[in-house]
Amino acid sequence: MSPLHTGAGHPIPQAAAGARALGSTGGNPRSLSPEAPHKTHPRMLRNLRGERVYIGGAASLSFLQFIRETVVQYTGPSGFTHNPKVDSMLENASAATDIPSHSEDDTTFDEKVALLRIYRLATAGIIDVLSASEAMQLLEEIANSEASLHSSRVAVADLILAIGAQCPKTSTSVSQKEKFFFTRGQKRAFAGMLEDPNLELVWAFLLMAFYMLGACRRNAGFMYLGVATRAAVALGLHHEDSYACLTPVDRQRRLKTWMSLCVLDLLVSSILGRPSATLSLRSELGDGLVSMIEPNDRAQVRLLASYAITDLMDTVTSELYGQKAVSTDAAEEFLRKLDRWSKELPDAMRTASPNLNRPEEQEHTLGSIQVACFYYFATMLATRPFLISTLTARLVRSQGGLSSEPPTPTAREDPTHAKLASACVDSAVYLIQACQDARKANLFLANMCIMTALVFAAALVLGFAMFAKNKPDPEVEAAFASAKDILDIFSLLSAQAAHYFEILVLLSNAVNEQRQRLALQPKRNKSPYVGRIFSLIPPETEAFSTNRSADIDPDVMPSIASSGEAGDPHNSWGSPTFLPETPVQALEEGGGGGGGGGEEEEEEEEEEEEEEEAFFGWDSLHLPVWDNFPFLTDPFIPAGD
């Protein structure tokens, strides 16, 4: 199945959905599964100037820190867990305030048109403040009579060209043009910005925010979004009453501006784990007004889909991560909302366009891929706490209590948590596969700031799953390798991607070290009730046969004994060899990361291995020390008698 095809999944009975809804008080009992406590905590990282900046618990950087803390318990300090950059937030130095010596005359009108096309590719599915024809008309107006145009309108044109120069199709450097157009556009946007708010000013700060994200200046981009939001509020874009008595053209233009602002604001806030500037304002815009988006305009259809999915994404960040723990009921209700969103997705956004040689078809396909990745990212955010609870329990159990920290009674996996963990891994695999398909189709640009962040978030999920899983999963391994390849390509022009690529390489090394360590451990745990007291083999040759009773916590032992019960379909989250069409479908089908016979075969193999490990001969029987066999009166019967 193509990763772009999100699928409709199986319908969920409305009664069941209502009974498990957030805050439901229906007659049906709630899930008995325990809540998953949040183990990713907010961080304060140092920016370029040494100031501490806030990163929320939902952010990938907070999840990265949790992985580091987990890895160091099992493999010890390494380049992945300890390095000088751990407490720093990577940011590039600000560009020079003076306009570079590059002359605008060096950029022909045809080159500007090419930069405009790249801009539309880079922002497809995220920003749609100007249609392709409107943007072309703006360039023509500037070429003919720049002096008569408002400075904020000219600033918008400069910033469009700056983003196009920042995100070329190849890694060829066009930094001089990029810096020239951005610096000039930035100065024009700031000229009288508090005196004359207008729609173009909102566009300018929205575009500056997007540019700053691509320039590895995330904090600056975050602040520019705040300015754009206040300007939009001053114009009333957030309120339904402000759209009355407007022509359809003006209404569409204002509506697209507000929706584009919300999409980028909520994406950045979810990535950084920070409260969004538009969070409390979205409810003031009625659904009826939003639904007035032109259905025949594919750019507007993509924007509407992004607007809806980022709204759900923000719900996860503000509600699920706003508590100390998240319940399975809340997560499953959120996944049902995602499933309803996917069912409403137009068919044109589920598959690639037939002719990718045309710029408008490239734009539509790349925009659809980005929207699909927002969906996968939202699913990962909602289910990541359960991935953490499931895999940490597995790590404790598989290590036999040999980590540097004592095991806890949480070593037992909850079946529902395991299903949600499967959805998290599936979503990460889907996201990487969609990006890999885009790369193979030559759709990706050389610098894509949002996709860089999403690929890194998915790679962390896969890397953590690889670290905790005893056996390599081919599909997970391939997706993780693809994530590294994608970030390596982006790293030519993106310092952020280069930093993420370096982190994933170090994480790969930690995974390999963990597997080597497991390979050197005994293949089974000895009984904690009895130990060998006599052997004809010298003790120094039995390095791996020593009794480990003292190393096993009695509180953990029952969960170890029960973790491989035959017939338990949830003893592991399995491999996503045959991926379900949606994470909700995976839950309905008992999702173990894959569907159909592949999962059953893997579970049967694991059960057989566990059954084999459950009986290693009479020496492994857990018999009380006072039991004797009446027919063994002499414990030292000569061999052969």
N, C-alpha and C positions, 0 to 999 in steps of 0.2 A: 504493500500500500504506500502510495506517495505521502510523505510527511505533510504536504500541503493539504491533503484531503482530510479535514478534521472529522468528517463523518457526522452522522446524526445520532448514532448509538441506539440503544434500546429505550423505549419509552418507560418512564418511571411512574408508577401509580400515584395519582394525586393524593390519595389518602395517606400513603406512606410518606410522601414528600412533606405533607402538612404536619404529620406527627413528629417528624424529626427536624422541623424548622427551628431556626434560632428563636429561643424564647417560647417555644411551643408548650402549651399546657394541655394538649389533647389527652385522650384516654389511653393511647398506646404507650407502652413503657419506653423510656429512653434507652440508649445504648448503655450496656453495663461496662463497656471498655473504659479504662481510666483515662484521665486527661493526659495530654503530652505536655510536660512543662517546657517552657522556652529555655533552651540552653545557649542560645545566641543572645548576647547582651550588648547594649549600646557601648560604643567606644568613643574615646576622645583622641583624635589623631592630630599630629602637628602638620600644619600646612607649610607652604614654601617659606614663610617668614617666621615659623616657629610657634605661631598661634595655634591653640587647640580648637579643633572644629568637631562638631557632633556628627556621629554616624550611628544610625538607629539599629536596633536589633534585627530588623528585617533585611538589612543590607547584606550584600554578598561579602563585603569586607568583614562583617561581624561573623558570618558563617565561616569564613576563612580562618579567623582567629580561633573559633571553636575546633576546627579541624586540626590546627596546629597544636592546641592544648591536648587533643586526643592522641595525636600521633606521637607526641613526646612521651606519653605515658607508656607506650608500647615499644618504641624504637629508640628512645633517648634523643638528646639534642642533635640537630642536623642543620644543614643550610636552609631547609624548609621551615623549621620551627624557630630558629634563632638567626636573625640577621639584622643589620642596622636599619633596614627599611620597615621593620615590623610595625613600628608605632608612627609611621609617617604616611601622609596622604600624598601620593605622587601628583605634582602639579608642575607645569612648565612656567618659566618666567614670563611675565607680561611682555607683550610686544612694545616696541618703542613708540612713544607718543607722536613723534614726528612722522610725517608721511614719507615713505621710502622714495628714493630717487627715481623709481620706475615711473615712466610717463604713461598716461592713459592713451596717448596717441599710439603707443606700441601695441595696443589691443584693438584689433579691427572689429567691425560690427559682426562679422561672421564668427570670430572667436568668442564674442560675447554671447551670441546665440548658442554656440556649443557649450559654454559655461552654464547658460540657462537650462539646457537639457540635463546636464549633470546635476544641477541643483534640484530639479524635479525628481530625478532618480533618488538622490540622497534623502529627500524629505517625503517620498511617497508613503502614504499611510500615516504620516505624522503631522505635516503642515500642509494646508491648502488654503492660503489666504488670497492667492491670485491664481486664476486659471492660466493655462499655457498661453492662450490668446491675449489675456490681460497683461501678462508679464512681457510678452513680445511687444505689445502696444506701448508699454512703459519704456522699454529700451528705445523704441522708435521716437517717442516724444523727447527723450533726453538727447538723442542724437540730433534732433532738429532744433530744439529750443530749450536747452537746459536752464537758461537763466530765468525763464518765466515760471518754472515749476517750484513748488514748495520744497524747502530743504529736506523735510522728513520723507517726501516722496522720492527725491533723488537718493536719499540715504538708503531706502528700501532697495533700489536698483543696485547700489554699490554692494550691499550685504548679500543680495542674491548672487552676484558675480563672485564675491569673496567665498561663499560656500561652494560654488561650482569649482573655483580654483583650489579649494581645500580638499575636495573629494574627487580627484581625477579618476578616470577609468583605469589608468595604469599608474605605476609608482613614479612616473616622471615628475620631477619637482617643478612646481609653478609658484613657489613660495613668494617670489617678488610681487606677482600680480595679486596673490591672495592677501598679502600684508597691505598692499597699496589700497585695494578696494575696501578692506575691513577698516583700516585706520581712518580713511576718509569718510566712510559711512558712519563709523562710530562718532566722529566729531560732529557730523551733521545731525545725528540723532540727538546728541546732547545739547545742541544749540537751542536754547529756549524751551527745553523739554517740560519745565514746570509751568510755563506761561501759556502754552497752546496745545493741550492734549487733543489728539485726533486719531482716527483709525490707523493712519500710516505710522504714527508713533508706536502704537501697539505692535504693528508688524515689525517695526525696526528693532524693538527690544526683544521680541520673540525670536527674530532671526539672529540677533547678537547672542542670545542664549544658546541657540543651536550651534552657532559657530564656536563658541567658547567650549562647548562639550567636545567638539572635534579637535580643539586645540589643547586638550588636556588641562582645561581650566574649569573644573566642575563647580567649584564654589562660586566663581564669577558667573557662570551660566545660571546657577541656582538663584543668585541675587537679581540678575537681569529678568528672570521670570517673575520675580516679585514686583519689579517696576512695571513690567508689562501688565500684570494683574491689576495693580492699582490704577493704571491708566484705563484699562478696560472697564473697571468698576466706575470710574469717573464718567465714562461714556454710557454707562448703563447696559453694557453688553450682557451682564449676568442676569438681568431682570426681564421678565416677559413683557412688561408694560412698555419697555423702550422700543419694542418692535412694532408697535401699533402705528398706523398711519404712514407706513413706509412703503415704497415701491417694492415689488418682488425682488428686483435686482439688489437694492440696498439691504433688504432683509436677509437675503442669502449671503451677501458679503459680510455683514456683521455677525451672522450666525456662524459662518465658517471661521471667522476670526476667533470667536469665543471658543468654539470646539477645538480648534488647533491649539490654542493656548492651554486648554484643559488637558489635552492629550500629552503634550510635551511636559507640562508641569507635573502630571501624575506619573509619567514614566520616570522622570528624574527623581521625584520624591520616593518612588518605590525602590529605585536602584540604590539611593542613598539612605533609605530608611527614615526620611524626615517628613514632618507634616507638610502637606501640599498647600500652596497659597490659595487654590481654588476650592478646597475641600468643602468649606461651609457655604459656598456660593452656588454650587451646581444645582441644588434643590430649588432655587428660585427661578430656574428656567424650565418651563413646562415641557413634558414629553411630547405634547401635541405640536409645539413649535419645532422641536428637534426633528420630529418625523417629517417636517416639510422639506427636508433635503431632497434635491432633485434626483429621482431614482435612475434617470438615464445618464447621469454624469458619474462615470466610474470613480473619479477622484473623490467626489462627495460621498459615494457609497463606501469607499474605503475609510474615509474620515469618520463616517457615522459608526462603522464597525469598531474602529479604534477608540472612539469616544465611549462606546458602551463597555468595551473590555477593560479600558483603563479605569473606568468607574468601579468595576468589580475588583480590579487590582488594588485600588486605593482602599476598598472595604477590607481587604485582607490586611494591609499595612496598618490601618487605623484601628480595626476591631480585633482581628485574630491575634495580632502582635501587640495589641494594647493591653492584653491581660497577662497574668503570670503563667497561664497554661491555656491550651486550646483543646476543646472537646472534639470527639469524633463526630458528634452530631453537627457541630458548627462547621467542621471541615466538609462533611458530606453534603450539607445543605448548600455550601458555597460551590461545590463541584456540580451540584444539580443546576445551579444558576449558570455556571459555565456551559453546561450541556445544552441548556435552553438557548444560550447565546449562539452556540455552534450550529444549532438546528436552523436558526434564523439567518445564518450566513448565506449570502447569494451564491448560486452555483458558479458564477463567473470568478469568484474568489477562492474556489476550491482546487482549481487546476491551472496549469500554466497556459498562457495565451498560445495559439497555434503558430503565430509568426513572430518570433522574438527578434527578427531583424529590424522591425519598425520601432522607433523610439517610444511611441505611446504604448506599444505592447510590452516593451521592456519595463516601462514605468509601472504598468498595471500589475505585471507578474511580480516584480520586486516589491511593490507595495503590498500585494497579497501575502507574500512570504513574511514580510515584517509584521503584518497583522497576525498571521498565524503564530509567529514567535511570541507575540504579546500574550496570546492565549496559553501557550506552553509555559511561559514564565509565570503567569498568574497561577497556574496549577502547581508549579513547583513551590511558589511562595506559600500556598495554602497547605500543602502536604509535607513540606520540609521538616516541621517539628516531629512528625511521625516517622520520617526517615531517620532522624537522629535518635529517637527513642528505640526504634527497632534495631538499628545497626550498633548502637552502643551496647544494647543487651546482648547482641550476637558476639561482639568483641569480648565482652566479659566472659561469656560462656565458652567461646572457642579458645580463649587463652588459658582456660583452666585456672584462673586466678593468679596468673603469673605477671600481670602488669604491675607497674610500680605503685599503683593505688589498689587498696583492697577492694574486691568485688562487693557488690551490693545486691540486695534482694531483687533489684530491677532486671536481673539477668533473664527473666522469663519474657518471651515475646508475646505481645497481645495480637491475636489474629486480625482484628480490625486495623490496628496500627500497621501490621505487615501489608495489608491491602493498600492502605494509603501510601505507605513507603514505596510500594510497587508503582503507584500512579506517579509519584515524584520522579522515579528513575525513568519510567516510560516517557514522561514529558521532556526530560532532559535529552533523551535519545532522539525523540522526534524533533526537538529544536535544532540539534546539531545536524541531523539528517537533512532538514529543510535548508539550512545554511550551506551544507555541502552540495546539495543539488543546485542551489543558486550559484555557487562558485564554479561548478562544472559547466553550467550554462553560460558562464562569463557575464553574469548579471551584477556581481558585486563590484563596488567601487573600491579604490585603494584605501579609503578612510571612511569608516562607517561607525560613528561613535556609539549609537544606541545598540547596534548589533554586536559590537565589541563587548559591551557590558553584559548583554544577554548570553552570549556564547561563554563568557567566563563564568557566569552564574551556573549555567548548565554543566560546565566542565567540573566545577567544584562538587556538584551533586554526584557526578559519575566517578570522580576521583575518590570521594569518601566511600562510595559503594564498593569500589575496587579494593580499597584498603581493608574494608571490613569483611569482604567475601573471601572464603578460603579458595574457591576455584575461580579461575578467570572466566568471565562471560564474554564470548567473542563479540557480541553486538555492542556491549558496553565498552569493551576495549577499543573497538573500531571507532565508536563515536568519540571517545576521549582523544584518540589519536587525531581524528578529523578536527576536533576543537583546537588542538595545538597547531595543526597545519593552517587553519583559518587565521588564528591570531598571529602566527608567524608571517603570513602574507600582509596582514594589516600593520604589522610592526614596522614596515618600511617607512611609513609616513605617520604612524601613531605611537607616541611614547607610551600611552596607556596600554595599547595592545602589546607592545614589547615587554612592559612590566608584567602583564598578565601571563604572557608566554613564559617568561622566566619563572613565575610562580608555579605554573603547571609542570614545567620540567622538574623542578625541585619536588613537587608532589609525586611525580612519577617515580623519582628515585626513592622516596619514602615508601611507596607501594611495593617496589621491588625489594627493598630492605625488609619490609614486613613479611613478604612471601618467603624470602630466604630464611628468615627467623623461624617461621612456622615449619618450614621444611626440616629444620634441625631439631624440632621438638619431637617428643614421643608421639606416635600416631594414636595413642589412646591414653586416657587418664587411669591411673591405678586406683584400686579401691581405697577409700579413706579408712576402712575398718580393719584392714589386715595388711601386714607387710612381710616380705621375705626375711627370714632370720638365718637361713643357711643356704649356701650355694657352693658348688665345686669350682665355680669360675671366680678368679680373683676379683675383688671389688673394683680395682682400677679399670677393668674392662667392661664394667657395667655402668658407665656414666649416664646412660639413658634409662637405666632400670631401677633407679632409686625410688624409694617410697616418697610420694608427694602429699601424704595425708596432711602434713602441717601447712601446706600451701593452699589447700582448698577450704574455703569458707563453708561451714555447714549450712549457712543460710542460702548459699547459692546452689548447693549440691542437689536439692530436689528439682530445681529448674533445669539443671544439667541432665538429670535422669529423665525428665519428662519432655525435653526439647525435641526428641526424635521419635515420638510415639507414632506407631504405624497408623495410617489412616488420617493423620492430621494434615489437612491440605494447606495449612498456614505456617508450617514450620520454617519456611523461608520465603522471601519475596520473589525468588526465581529469576529467570532470564527473560528479557523481552524479545524472545526470538520471533514470536508471532504477535505483533503489537495490536492491542485492541484499538478500535477507532477513536475512542475517547477515554480519558481516565475514569469517567463515570461508568462507562460500559465495562471497564476492567473491574470495578467494584461490584457491579451486578453479576458478572460472570465468575466471581470469586477470585478476581485478578491476582495473579502472582507474578506480574511483570510480563507475562506472555499468555496467550490463550491456546486452547486446543491441546492436541496430543503432546506437543513439545514440552509443555509445563508438566503434564502428568508423567512423562517419561523421566524428566529430571527429578521430580519428587520421588518416583519409584526408585531411581538410582540412589538418591540420598537416603531413603528409608532402608534400602538394602544395605548401604554402607553402615548406617546407624545400627541395624540389626546385627551386622557382622561385628561391629565394635561392642555390641551389648554382651557378647559371650566370647570370651577368649580362653575357654578351657576352665577346668575346675579351680585353678588358682585364682580366678577372678570372681568366684562366687562370694557374695556378701554374707558369709556365715558367721554367726557369733563365735567368739573365741572359745566358748565352753562346749561347742558341739564337737563330738567325736564320732568317727565311723567305727562301729563295733568290730568290723572285719579287718581293721588296721590296728592290731594290737602293738605291732612293732613299727615305729616310724622310720626305721632304717632297714628296710628289707633290701637285701642285695639285688642289684639289677639282674634280670633273667630268671629269678626264682619265681 
